[in-house]
Structure formats: C-alpha cells, structure tokens
Amino acid sequence: LLAFGLSIGGVLVIVDALGGTPQEVPEMYRLYSPITHAGPHCPPPLQFFGTHDFFMDGKHGRKLDQALVDAGVPSILVELPGVEHGFDANPFRRISPAAQAVEYDIERFLGLMVE
C-alpha cells in the first residue's frame, strides 16, 4: 500500500510531514503513496534505490515498478548495491562509482525519451 520508507529516519520525517502515523491518518498515506496513482497514464519512470538506504526501503520501489509494468508502463528500476540514501549529495560525488553509474543511466534514459 505504501511506498514510503520504514526506517527510523524515514518514519520520523514522514509522520511529521503527513500529520501522523499510517494508523492515525491512513488516507493521507494512501494519497501520498506513488503506488496509489500508478496506471497507464503515467510516464515511464527511472528509479534508483540503494540497498543500504536508511530512508526508503527498496522493496517499495520494486512494488511500484511492478504496478507500473502491470499497467503497461515501461519502467526502469536500478538497485545500487551497498549504496545509502542521498549518496550523490556528497561533494565528492564525481568520484563515487555509484553516482557515475547513475549519471550514465540518466543520460541514456533521457536519450531514449527523445528518440
């Protein structure tokens, strides 16, 4: 149902932003969950998840990817082994192999969108 992080950091940020827990405000979580809105009208997405993400569990990305594929939407999901959330926000991202791989994937994805 939800495509939100379930780690300690993720929960605290999301509970504050949505005004309560999923038990307290279930409709807010349903409305803000991308999977609620997945359908054939969606543009093709490109998702990146790190396998050590402390904020967002990659299983939610896999669920969203599957929902989009089931709706007939071309979807690309890239899982980066050993990578944490916000890995590309570091000032040394140019030397980060994961950030370099993501830049390459984004360029190729955008190239496919204009062909």
Phi and psi in degrees as a GROMACS rama.xvg file:
@    title "Ramachandran Plot"
@    xaxis  label "Phi"
@    yaxis  label "Psi"
@TYPE xy
-105.313  146.803  LEU-2
-116.957  40.137  ALA-3
-113.649  157.234  PHE-4
-65.9158  148.357  GLY-5
-118.994  13.7189  LEU-6
-81.5438  172.237  SER-7
-58.2407  -49.6649  ILE-8
-62.8845  -43.8084  GLY-9
-62.6818  -44.8229  GLY-10
-62.2764  -46.2187  VAL-11
-61.3238  -43.3884  LEU-12
-65.974  -45.2503  VAL-13
-70.3589  -42.2573  ILE-14
-58.8541  -42.8831  VAL-15
-65.5499  -45.552  ASP-16
-66.9727  -36.9368  ALA-17
-95.6965  -4.68762  LEU-18
86.2776  19.0444  GLY-19
156.261  -178.456  GLY-20
-82.3044  168.296  THR-21
-58.4399  -31.3452  PRO-22
-72.0449  -32.3267  GLN-23
-81.2483  -38.6436  GLU-24
-135.062  62.6814  VAL-25
-58.6127  -34.5974  PRO-26
-66.2263  -35.6437  GLU-27
-63.3173  -42.1866  MET-28
-66.8097  -40.4932  TYR-29
-63.2189  -45.229  ARG-30
-66.7232  -35.4096  LEU-31
-89.3939  -2.99114  TYR-32
-81.4987  123.883  SER-33
-57.4309  -31.6643  PRO-34
-66.0191  -26.0466  ILE-35
-61.2909  -30.8231  THR-36
-104.212  5.53213  HIS-37
-69.3255  130.1  ALA-38
-172.027  178.798  GLY-39
-63.8381  -15.3  PRO-40
-79.041  -9.82737  HIS-41
-75.9527  142.651  CYS-42
-73.3288  158.368  PRO-43
-62.6049  125.082  PRO-44
-97.1754  159.971  PRO-45
-126.124  113.082  LEU-46
-111.524  142.706  GLN-47
-124.023  133.289  PHE-48
-134.859  137.321  PHE-49
-90.6319  141.615  GLY-50
-71.6102  -13.2906  THR-51
-113.963  29.2149  HIS-52
-67.0746  124.574  ASP-53
-85.8193  -11.7202  PHE-54
-105.958  -39.7656  PHE-55
-130.182  123.02  MET-56
-77.5695  128.382  ASP-57
-59.3856  -21.6517  GLY-58
-61.9642  -28.1647  LYS-59
-70.1758  -37.712  HIS-60
-64.357  -39.7137  GLY-61
-64.4483  -39.9374  ARG-62
-64.843  -43.625  LYS-63
-64.2692  -44.0105  LEU-64
-56.3061  -46.7554  ASP-65
-65.4769  -39.8994  GLN-66
-62.3872  -39.7479  ALA-67
-69.1213  -44.0531  LEU-68
-60.6987  -43.0324  VAL-69
-61.5406  -29.2517  ASP-70
-85.5738  0.13256  ALA-71
87.4155  15.6894  GLY-72
-95.6492  125.793  VAL-73
-63.3023  124.933  PRO-74
-134.011  138.955  SER-75
-121.736  126.837  ILE-76
-122.192  125.085  LEU-77
-117.187  121.585  VAL-78
-105.493  125.547  GLU-79
-101.424  112.071  LEU-80
-62.2323  132.353  PRO-81
72.2111  11.7285  GLY-82
-100.793  139.682  VAL-83
-95.5488  172.432  GLU-84
-66.5045  137.978  HIS-85
70.7031  23.3002  GLY-86
-57.4555  -27.3763  PHE-87
-90.2217  1.27532  ASP-88
-84.2765  -5.08802  ALA-89
-79.6967  144.786  ASN-90
-63.5522  -15.8836  PRO-91
-99.4665  23.0213  PHE-92
-59.1321  -24.656  ARG-93
-63.3241  -24.9676  ARG-94
-101.028  -0.251151  ILE-95
-78.5362  120.11  SER-96
-58.2225  -38.1014  PRO-97
-65.0289  -43.8843  ALA-98
-64.5266  -38.487  ALA-99
-64.2017  -41.8458  GLN-100
-63.7063  -41.0017  ALA-101
-65.5464  -43.6482  VAL-102
-57.537  -44.211  GLU-103
-61.5293  -46.5164  TYR-104
-62.8054  -40.5456  ASP-105
-63.7431  -45.0627  ILE-106
-59.8878  -44.565  GLU-107
-65.4921  -42.0001  ARG-108
-61.5164  -47.6294  PHE-109
-63.2223  -37.2987  LEU-110
-60.7724  -38.4048  GLY-111
-66.7569  -31.7252  LEU-112
-71.9039  -23.0797  MET-113
-102  -4.64189  VAL-114
